Amino acid sequence: MASRTCRRSPEMTMWIWLTFILPSTCGLSVISSVSHYHAVKGVSVNLGCDFTLAPEELGLLDIKWTFRPPDSQEKLLLWYEGHSVVDLSGSKGRIHFDMLHPQGGDASLILQNLKLADTGTYRCKVKTSTGVESSTMQLTVIKEVPKPECGVSGNATVGNDVTLRCGFPEDTESRGFSWKKISGDGMFPRFSSVDKTRGDLYIKDLKTRDAGTYRCTAGSPFSVEHCDVILQTKPSKSTASSVVTPNVIFIVNVIISIIILNIIVIIGCVRRIKRRNKTMAVTCLPHEDFAEVIIC
């Protein structure tokens, strides 16, 4: 029995591609480039939501933004339908669409003056006559980091151990600390360590070269503050005596040298005077009755 092979013509292949493949690749799609946003309390954030439509879907759109706080029910924030926006967020304009008319393909959401309560899951849902697509993203609002407080704890005498303090008030959550020396050669103390939880810098066996200005930076990649502290070292007793003793010796040597020099000068003067008295003599002419010799 002869077999028969069925071959599709190029026209049939193009018809299949246009009928089944093209609508699936060029239909409604919703895209959000960021899945998790982090922002500091008080700033504004743009939650991106872009969508594309097929030519047959260019009719009326239904765009909704919903919000679900942690451990709570999902609720409707904004609803765009029939060229009008319904605001159900109760934010008095703090939450709104980025574009006045989002039907052009940009349904991004703007949240101004962020609050900690804005943390949660957001969903952008676009509905057309042919289907529904959505994109979900997370928003985490971070409390702004206050300015830390710096100080020196301990006796900053050379050879001692000191602690450079850096911390927040007790009710502030720490988010990591780092230290660096910002004066002089910038070289960090050789024997030092940082407590990244409490923020303190421990310096052991303090050296004179460790003196300078240090900066503590605290916070997170989204909120950073810093404070500076000046470390002034004091010489130890042994160091002070080692500095004083050479000075005293130098002064004594100078005084002795001056005395010896004066003695030498005086002895030289006395010897010269004696030589002059021996070699220099003046003979005076005799008077009528007597002769007199005057030694000068």
C-alpha positions in Angstrom: 0.0 0.0 0.0 1.5 3.3 -1.1 2.0 6.0 1.6 1.1 9.6 0.9 3.0 12.6 2.4 1.0 15.8 3.2 3.0 18.9 2.4 1.9 22.4 3.6 2.1 25.2 1.1 3.9 28.4 2.2 0.5 30.2 2.2 -0.9 27.6 4.7 2.1 27.9 6.9 1.8 31.8 7.0 -2.0 31.4 7.8 -1.3 29.1 10.7 1.4 31.5 12.1 -0.8 34.5 11.8 -3.8 32.7 13.3 -2.3 30.9 16.3 1.2 32.4 17.1 0.8 36.1 16.4 -2.1 36.8 18.9 -0.2 35.0 21.7 2.9 37.1 21.3 1.3 40.5 20.5 -1.7 40.4 22.9 -2.2 42.1 26.2 0.8 42.0 28.5 1.6 43.8 31.8 5.2 44.4 32.8 6.8 45.7 36.0 10.6 46.0 35.8 11.1 45.9 39.6 9.6 43.3 41.9 10.6 44.8 45.3 10.9 48.5 46.1 12.7 49.9 49.1 12.1 53.5 50.1 12.6 55.8 53.1 9.7 57.2 55.0 8.7 60.6 53.8 9.9 60.3 50.2 8.0 59.5 47.0 8.1 56.3 45.0 7.0 55.3 41.5 5.6 51.7 41.2 6.1 50.9 37.5 3.4 49.2 35.5 3.6 49.2 31.7 1.2 47.3 29.4 0.9 46.6 25.7 -2.3 45.9 23.7 -3.1 44.1 20.5 -4.9 46.2 17.8 -8.2 44.5 18.5 -7.9 45.5 22.2 -7.8 49.3 21.8 -11.3 49.8 23.2 -12.2 50.7 26.7 -9.7 49.7 29.4 -10.2 48.7 33.0 -7.1 49.4 35.1 -7.1 48.7 38.9 -4.4 49.1 41.6 -4.9 47.0 44.7 -3.0 47.0 48.0 -2.6 44.2 50.6 -0.9 45.1 53.9 1.0 42.4 55.7 -1.4 40.0 57.4 -4.5 41.8 56.0 -7.0 41.8 53.2 -6.4 43.1 49.7 -8.2 46.4 49.0 -8.8 48.6 45.9 -6.8 51.8 45.7 -7.4 53.3 42.2 -9.8 52.3 39.4 -9.5 53.7 35.9 -12.5 53.0 33.6 -14.1 54.9 30.8 -11.5 57.7 30.8 -12.1 58.5 34.5 -10.4 57.7 37.7 -12.0 56.6 40.9 -9.9 57.1 44.0 -10.7 54.7 46.8 -7.5 55.0 48.7 -8.6 57.8 51.0 -5.2 59.4 50.7 -6.5 62.8 49.5 -4.3 62.8 46.4 -1.2 61.3 48.0 -1.6 58.2 45.8 -2.4 58.7 42.1 -1.6 57.5 38.6 1.7 58.8 37.1 -0.1 59.6 33.9 -3.3 61.6 33.8 -4.6 59.2 31.1 -3.0 55.8 31.7 -4.6 54.2 28.7 -1.5 55.0 26.6 0.4 52.1 28.1 1.8 53.6 31.4 -0.3 52.7 34.4 2.4 53.4 37.0 1.4 54.4 40.5 2.8 57.3 42.5 2.9 57.3 46.3 4.0 60.6 47.9 5.2 61.2 51.5 5.5 57.5 52.2 4.3 56.2 55.5 5.4 53.0 57.3 1.8 51.7 56.8 2.4 51.8 53.0 4.5 48.7 53.3 2.8 45.7 51.6 2.0 44.1 48.3 0.7 46.1 45.3 -1.0 44.7 42.2 -1.5 46.4 38.8 -4.3 44.7 36.9 -5.3 45.6 33.3 -8.5 44.3 31.8 -9.6 44.5 28.1 -12.4 42.9 26.1 -10.2 39.9 25.4 -8.6 39.2 28.8 -7.0 40.2 32.0 -3.3 40.5 32.9 -1.6 41.7 36.2 1.8 42.4 37.8 2.6 42.2 41.5 5.3 44.0 43.4 6.4 44.5 47.0 7.1 47.9 48.7 9.0 48.2 52.0 9.1 51.5 53.7 12.1 52.1 55.9 12.2 54.4 58.9 14.7 57.2 58.3 18.0 56.7 60.2 18.6 59.5 62.7 22.1 61.1 63.2 24.2 58.9 65.5 26.1 60.2 68.5 29.9 59.9 68.8 32.3 60.1 71.7 35.5 58.8 73.3 35.3 56.5 76.3 38.5 55.7 78.3 41.8 57.2 79.1 43.4 58.2 75.8 47.0 57.8 77.1 49.4 56.1 74.8 49.5 52.4 75.6 46.0 52.3 77.0 42.8 50.8 75.4 40.1 53.3 74.4 36.6 53.0 72.8 35.2 55.4 70.2 31.4 55.3 70.8 28.8 55.5 68.0 25.1 54.8 68.6 21.5 55.7 68.3 18.9 56.4 71.0 17.7 53.3 72.7 14.4 53.2 70.7 16.2 53.2 67.3 16.8 50.0 65.4 20.5 49.7 64.3 21.2 48.9 60.7 24.9 48.5 60.6 28.0 50.6 61.3 31.3 51.3 59.7 34.4 53.4 60.8 37.2 55.2 58.9 39.9 57.7 59.7 39.4 60.9 57.8 42.5 62.9 58.9 46.2 62.6 58.5 47.4 59.6 56.5 44.0 57.9 57.0 45.7 54.7 58.4 43.5 52.8 60.8 44.8 51.7 64.2 46.6 48.4 63.9 44.9 46.8 66.9 41.3 47.7 66.5 37.9 46.1 65.9 34.3 47.3 65.2 31.2 46.1 66.9 28.8 46.3 63.9 25.8 45.8 66.2 26.5 48.5 68.8 28.6 50.7 66.6 31.7 51.0 68.9 35.3 51.0 67.7 37.7 49.4 70.1 41.4 50.4 69.9 44.0 48.5 71.9 47.5 49.6 72.8 46.9 53.2 71.7 49.7 54.8 69.7 50.6 58.5 69.1 49.9 58.0 65.4 46.3 56.9 66.2 45.4 60.5 67.0 43.0 62.2 64.5 39.4 62.5 63.4 37.3 59.4 62.9 33.9 59.1 61.1 31.2 56.6 62.0 28.7 55.9 59.3 25.4 54.2 60.2 22.3 53.1 58.4 21.4 51.1 55.3 21.8 51.5 51.5 18.6 53.5 51.6 19.3 55.9 54.5 22.7 56.8 55.8 24.0 59.2 58.5 27.3 59.8 60.1 29.1 61.6 63.0 32.7 62.6 63.6 34.9 62.3 66.7 38.4 63.7 67.4 40.8 61.4 69.3 43.6 63.2 71.1 46.3 61.0 72.6 48.3 61.9 75.7 51.9 60.7 76.3 52.4 58.1 78.9 54.6 58.8 82.0 57.5 56.8 80.6 57.2 58.6 77.3 57.1 62.0 79.1 60.2 61.2 81.2 62.0 60.0 78.1 61.3 63.3 76.5 62.1 65.5 79.6 65.4 63.8 80.5 67.2 64.6 77.2 66.1 68.2 77.5 67.5 68.5 81.1 70.8 66.9 80.1 71.1 69.2 77.1 70.5 72.3 79.3 73.0 71.1 81.9 75.6 70.5 79.2 75.1 74.0 77.8 75.6 75.6 81.2 78.7 73.6 82.0 80.1 74.4 78.6 79.5 78.1 79.2 81.2 77.9 82.6 84.2 76.1 81.3 84.5 78.6 78.4 84.4 81.5 80.9 87.1 79.9 83.0 89.3 79.3 80.0 88.8 82.9 78.9 89.6 84.2 82.4 92.8 82.1 82.7 93.9 83.3 79.3 93.4 86.9 80.3 95.4 86.5 83.5 98.3 84.8 81.7 98.4 87.6 79.1 98.4 90.3 81.8 101.3 88.6 83.6 103.3 88.3 80.3 102.7 92.0 79.6 103.9 92.9 83.1 107.1 91.0 82.6 108.0 92.2 79.2 106.8 95.8 79.2 108.8 98.1 81.5 109.3 101.8 81.4 112.5 103.4 82.7 112.1 107.0 83.8 115.0 109.6 83.7 116.7 110.3 87.1 115.9 113.5 89.0 118.6 115.8 90.3 118.9 114.0 93.6 117.8 110.5 92.9 117.1 108.0 90.2 113.7 106.2 90.0 112.5 103.3 88.0 108.8 102.9 87.5 107.6 99.6 86.4 104.5 99.9 84.4 
